[in-house]
Amino acid sequence: TSGTVDINATGAGITLDAAGASNFTTTSGALTLDAAGGVSIVGNAAEVDITTTGAVDINGAAITVDATNNSNFTVGANAKSLTLAATGGGAQTVTMSSAGTGSNAIDINATAGGVDIDAAAASAFTTAAGALTLDGAAGINIVGNAAEVDITTSGTVDINATNAGITLDAAGASNFTTTSGTLTLDAAG
């Protein structure tokens, strides 16, 4: 038809069944699925594929994505970003949670560039068991700016440079203090 096809079941539902591949296509304008009780898209054991050269815009009161197999959110084009943001303010949280038991249960991997973590308030990197390791191929910089850099432990603080020296520089009065036991300075040279 060159006009509109209007299928209207005012008192019951509409069922369309097909035994082969099928299409709902518009050559212009939008295709809208609007249901008072929700819209369900079921792929059964096959793929559900949403493909467009435009944007995919998902808006809802809440969004849940569940999968039982390995999954990816990927931006494949050069110089494009992937952003996860909670922008409403207040006591909001962006949570990355893993029940994995391996050493890389959460793996943040920048294969060609750096990792930049900025925080506007006091922050903590904590392990409930095992060691927290900072490993830099070209060194590790800990900068307190005008504030204190505090290393506190009920165990031993071990600073070990196996192939080079250790330099401690201070612009003000300094202390090396033990509340018990001996303070030992031992130089082979």
C-alpha positions in Angstrom: 0.0 0.0 0.0 1.0 3.6 -0.5 -0.8 4.5 2.7 -0.6 3.4 6.3 -1.3 -0.2 7.4 -3.1 0.0 10.8 -3.5 -3.3 12.7 -5.6 -2.6 15.8 -6.7 -5.2 18.2 -8.6 -3.2 20.8 -9.6 -6.1 23.0 -6.8 -8.7 22.5 -3.3 -9.3 21.4 -1.5 -9.5 18.0 0.7 -12.5 17.1 3.0 -12.7 14.2 4.7 -16.1 13.6 7.3 -16.9 10.9 9.2 -20.1 10.1 12.1 -18.2 8.4 14.1 -15.0 8.7 11.9 -11.9 8.8 12.3 -8.1 8.7 10.5 -5.0 10.0 12.0 -2.2 8.0 11.4 1.5 7.5 13.1 3.3 4.6 12.5 6.6 6.4 11.4 7.5 9.8 11.7 5.6 13.1 10.4 2.1 14.0 8.9 2.2 17.4 8.0 -0.6 19.8 5.9 0.7 22.6 4.3 -1.5 25.2 2.6 -0.6 28.5 3.8 -3.8 30.1 7.3 -3.7 28.7 9.2 -5.0 25.6 10.9 -8.3 25.5 13.5 -9.3 22.9 14.4 -13.0 23.2 17.2 -14.5 21.1 17.0 -18.0 22.7 20.3 -19.7 21.8 21.1 -17.2 19.0 22.6 -13.8 18.9 20.6 -10.6 19.5 22.4 -8.0 17.3 21.8 -4.3 17.5 23.8 -2.6 14.7 23.7 1.0 13.6 26.0 3.7 12.2 24.4 6.1 14.6 24.3 6.1 18.4 22.6 3.5 20.5 20.8 5.4 23.2 19.4 3.4 26.3 17.5 5.4 28.8 15.8 4.0 31.8 15.1 4.3 35.6 17.7 1.5 36.0 19.7 -0.6 33.6 20.8 -4.1 34.3 23.1 -6.2 31.9 23.6 -9.8 32.9 25.6 -12.5 31.1 26.7 -16.0 31.9 29.8 -16.0 29.6 32.8 -13.7 28.9 31.6 -10.3 27.8 33.0 -7.1 26.4 32.2 -3.4 26.2 34.6 -2.2 23.4 35.2 1.0 21.5 37.2 0.0 18.5 37.8 3.4 16.7 41.0 5.4 17.2 41.0 8.3 19.7 37.6 7.5 21.1 36.7 7.1 24.8 34.6 4.8 26.9 33.1 6.6 29.9 31.4 5.1 33.0 30.0 8.0 35.0 27.7 8.6 38.0 27.0 12.3 37.5 24.0 13.0 39.8 26.1 14.1 42.8 25.6 13.1 46.4 26.7 9.8 47.9 27.0 8.0 44.5 29.3 5.1 43.8 30.8 3.5 40.7 31.4 -0.1 41.7 33.7 -2.7 40.0 33.1 -6.0 41.8 34.6 -9.4 41.1 34.0 -12.7 42.9 37.1 -14.1 41.2 39.8 -15.8 43.3 42.9 -15.2 41.1 45.5 -12.5 41.4 43.9 -10.6 38.6 40.2 -10.8 39.8 40.0 -7.1 38.6 42.5 -6.4 35.9 43.0 -2.8 34.7 45.4 -3.0 31.7 46.7 -0.1 29.7 48.6 -1.8 26.9 49.9 1.4 25.2 49.5 4.3 27.7 49.3 5.1 31.4 46.7 4.8 34.1 45.6 8.1 35.7 43.5 7.9 39.0 42.5 11.2 40.5 40.5 11.7 43.7 39.1 14.9 45.3 39.2 13.4 48.8 41.1 11.0 51.0 41.4 7.6 49.4 42.6 4.1 50.2 44.1 1.1 48.4 43.5 -1.8 50.8 44.0 -5.6 50.7 42.2 -7.7 53.3 44.9 -10.4 52.8 48.2 -10.6 51.0 50.5 -7.8 49.9 49.8 -4.6 48.0 52.5 -4.2 45.4 53.5 -1.0 43.5 55.9 -2.0 40.7 57.3 0.7 38.4 59.7 -0.2 35.6 61.2 3.3 35.8 60.6 4.0 39.5 57.8 4.9 41.9 57.1 8.4 43.0 55.2 9.1 46.2 54.5 12.8 46.6 52.9 14.3 49.6 53.2 17.9 48.4 52.9 20.1 51.5 51.4 17.3 53.6 52.8 14.4 55.4 53.8 11.1 53.8 53.1 8.5 56.5 54.3 4.9 56.4 52.7 3.1 59.4 52.8 -0.6 60.1 52.8 -2.9 63.1 55.4 -5.0 61.2 58.8 -4.2 59.8 59.5 -1.4 57.3 62.0 -2.9 54.9 63.7 -0.5 52.4 66.1 -2.6 50.2 68.1 -1.3 47.3 69.9 -4.4 46.1 71.9 -2.8 43.3 72.1 0.9 44.2 72.1 3.4 47.1 69.4 4.9 49.3 69.1 8.7 49.6 67.1 10.5 52.2 67.0 14.3 51.9 65.3 16.7 54.3 65.1 20.5 54.5 64.2 20.6 58.2 64.9 18.8 61.5 64.7 15.1 61.2 64.6 12.1 63.5 65.4 8.4 63.4 63.9 7.0 66.6 63.3 3.6 68.2 61.0 3.4 71.3 62.7 0.1 72.1 65.6 -1.9 70.8 68.7 -0.6 68.9 69.1 1.8 66.0 72.0 0.4 63.9 73.8 2.1 61.0 76.1 -0.4 59.2 78.1 0.5 56.1 80.4 -2.0 54.3 82.4 0.9 52.8 
